[in-house]
């Protein structure tokens, strides 16, 4: 009579390795956070950075940029461009992948920007709908395949820099509209 399923047998046979891997996970999370924080050094080299952009690393799983001129009366950024959910399980596992985003706390501004961005044929995004969330648009970061893990930085960093750069420049084109809207 079999007591354990094949999956449970596999786990039991590799129990020590499993426990060691669980103990290492916080190190992987920390290293991902350090990688994300280092993206700032790439961004400040970009020509568009001189337009008063700020970089924020939030916890170990999210980064975003925001323009210092686009601040609400409560001293909060009104628009941010970022990447969230950069965790081991979302990068390498079965959860939804991390996602790039442009989001805002100002509904009227986002309605205005959604209309402007909808006219752009060059935009590649998964979703552009501000009606039910703070996200103006989102796009998933592709999963990192097992054969790509050793080249993680070379695979992921260009995608991050490209997305942040593209939308920083695109939104800067609307700077007069944004500044007027947040008045």
Number of C-alpha atoms within 10 A of each C-alpha: 3 5 7 10 9 10 8 11 12 11 13 13 10 11 12 11 12 12 10 10 11 11 11 10 12 12 11 13 17 15 13 20 20 14 17 24 20 13 17 18 10 12 20 14 10 11 10 15 17 9 13 11 16 16 20 15 19 13 10 19 21 21 24 22 23 22 21 15 15 21 16 14 10 7 9 12 19 23 25 25 26 22 25 18 19 22 20 19 15 18 19 17 13 10 13 15 22 22 19 26 25 24 19 19 17 15 15 13 19 26 15 13 17 16 11 11 19 11 9 9 7 8 12 11 12 12 13 16 15 18 11 7 12 17 20 25 22 20 18 16 21 16 18 19 12 9 8 13 14 11 10 15 14 11 14 18 15 12 15 20 15 12 18 22 18 15 17 21 15 13 17 15 11 13 15 9 15 20 13 9 14 15 10
